[in-house]
């Protein structure tokens, strides 16, 4: 298997750009070719992804980025995860008869975050103008792009629903009453005009490049964009997955008072690599916790395609994700015992829980002073086990229905050593109605909150939902690596498998990406209806029958996916001598890495 690869690993010295859509990757590399840096390229790439993958992300969605600046020498996190509105209280939602926040519609909306995040990056770390950054997205929205079959099929499946329940969405996604044919040119003139007006507002403000970008940000949160959003929301009451109509709680003050921010990453050392992740307002630390557990196993000497490897990684994931559910949340609002969760002593004990058989229990660790949170998770998971909710609305992959959302990812490195990894998401066309005149919907990230008090993930005004979005940056002996994937709860699982193979095998980046992937569904899901599936896992069939049967013999409930359907990883690496490398998954036939 280590000799197999679907495509070459990209190598060069000038720059590399990888993303989950070939058009966006080409846009990003085009910015590098014109003299822009990795931050400029990331912004142009991301805005283009909003146009060509509208079922996976949008301007009003969410965006975490982890990046390294060659100028400052610092690695930082940019958090563009919007917070819960001031009126988003547990009592407001339970007063409407809800026990879970719906996974679609207007009640699930938090403050839109993605656009402001990208503008903050462009202002502080980019070099190109506002117009140059938005030009590719404007062009593809105005003049059209070949719509992905997946997007076309998603729209076709929702056509009747849009016409009946979300007519503003029907106007954008089914122009002239018809869903777009796969690979036909699809245009979104309203979105193109929204971007154009933001550029015009910035330029009309005059002043420096930075002042123009700030003017566009202000226009977004207080000008015509905000006005259009709240003109619609003041009367809108729309159907959602709860099979009832609800109104939004988002208010003008929520949007006007929020801006994206910077913060330090959370870091952990593993076999010579220092791995940087987002804080526990995301699920990012689960990758670090899994590494901390696996450090106390013989994982480095296991066959990366063998049953021992899969079993050990799956069991470590179960333990790390149990802690995610018990302890993670917005650290600005809740105390998260992260130092304890990453300590050697704690993880040495956690590793002892990995036996020869698959665990069917939820086993969060017992952290002194936080035992009630562990007990609450066990009780919650038991309560929600096989409750028979409606079909899940979580980001997922091609082996599940195309009517569900997912995410995008990008990794970019320039010749100066600047690098960005980002996993934008939210604002899915299938999860919320389009705002009239703007060409995009709002997000549905509030579904990750719980409607009960006393938890780090309880719904509360101003709190960030504990998102699944989780880009990665790692470094060793002068080399630096950025990587990530879409996939909801699977993001850190697929990244973990890829990273372990990259660190411990002789496979290159692309070979590690082409190798078969797997993930667990054992723990409580992050998305409505928050399903729990004890012992269940999914893997690709090219592990072979012997591995699959051995895993079943160990007690794993194995679902074999369709070939080449699990994971959407991309990655980029800068060696200590300046050599650049990049790779992108062949799965779904969308992602691409380019460079020279």
Number of C-alpha atoms within 10 A of each C-alpha: 14 14 8 12 18 13 14 14 17 21 19 16 18 18 30 32 38 34 36 29 24 20 21 30 29 21 22 35 30 19 24 25 16 10 13 18 26 32 30 26 33 35 25 27 32 31 26 28 30 28 31 26 22 26 27 26 32 33 31 25 29 30 33 28 29 28 28 22 17 14 10 8 10 10 19 21 25 22 23 27 31 30 25 26 25 16 17 23 19 20 15 13 20 14 10 10 9 14 13 19 27 28 27 26 28 28 26 27 31 34 31 33 30 29 23 28 27 26 21 23 20 24 21 11 16 22 19 19 20 26 18 14 28 21 19 22 26 23 16 21 24 18 14 17 18 16 20 21 14 17 25 21 17 20 26 19 15 20 20 15 16 21 15 11 16 21 18 19 26 24 18 25 28 21 14 10 13 13 21 23 17 15 14 14 14 24 23 21 20 18 22 22 17 19 25 17 17 25 23 16 22 26 20 12 14 12 12 12 18 19 15 24 27 20 22 26 22 20 20 23 25 16 16 17 20 19 15 14 21 17 13 15 18 13 10 14 18 20 19 21 18 17 9 12 15 19 16 21 21 24 18 15 13 21 20 16 10 17 20 20 15 16 13 15 21 18 17 19 16 17 11 10 16 16 22 27 26 26 24 22 26 24 27 26 29 28 28 25 25 26 27 26 28 24 18 15 18 11 19 16 10 16 14 23 18 16 20 18 18 24 22 21 25 27 26 25 27 28 26 28 30 25 25 24 27 26 26 28 27 22 16 11 14 17 13 20 16 16 10 13 24 20 14 15 11 17 24 16 13 23 20 11 15 21 12 12 15 22 20 17 16 24 21 23 22 16 16 9 8 15 14 15 22 21 16 15 22 19 12 15 23 16 11 16 15 12 12 9 11 10 12 18 23 21 23 23 22 16 13 12 13 20 22 21 25 23 29 29 33 36 39 36 35 27 19 15 22 22 30 30 31 29 28 32 34 33 32 29 29 26 25 26 28 25 21 18 18 20 26 30 30 28 33 28 33 29 28 26 27 20 22 16 13 13 20 25 25 21 27 23 16 20 27 28 26 27 27 25 31 32 32 28 30 21 19 16 10 10 16 23 24 28 30 30 32 31 26 24 25 22 26 29 25 23 26 21 23 26 19 19 23 18 17 15 16 12 18 19 25 26 24 27 29 23 23 23 25 23 25 24 20 25 29 25 21 23 25 22 25 22 22 22 18 23 21 19 18 17 21 21 18 18 19 12 10 11 18 21 14 15 21 16 12 15 17 24 20 17 15 16 18 13 13 21 18 25 30 28 30 30 31 31 27 27 17 14 9 19 16 26 27 32 32 34 29 22 19 16 13 15 24 23 28 24 25 16
